[in-house]
Amino acid sequence: MIETFKILTGKYDALISPTLITAISCIARSNDLRLQKNRFKYDQRKYCFTNRVVNIWNSLPNYVVSANTTNVFKNRLDKFWQDQEIIYDFKAQIEGTGSRSGVE
């Protein structure tokens, strides 16, 4: 998220940083720097950085993404994520770890 903030606020050179397209929408419950999610047919672009960060970035509140500096953004992001409930099942079965041939 920090790299996304730096890209959107112009901390990196625009010629070498990935292009993130901001969405123009009137959704009341979103932030001002909402990103547009593109659809791709092939997996090469489907799972790249610029497409993976969109859902997480768009879920952030406006007071987090409207920070003036990177350090303020980091502090607000940490405080926001601190209050979020994270559910992770350590005993979950992982699918697809067996042989692909069907014979084990």
Helices and strands as residue ranges (DSSP letters): H 2-8, H 43-46, H 49-52, H 54-58, H 62-65, H 70-82
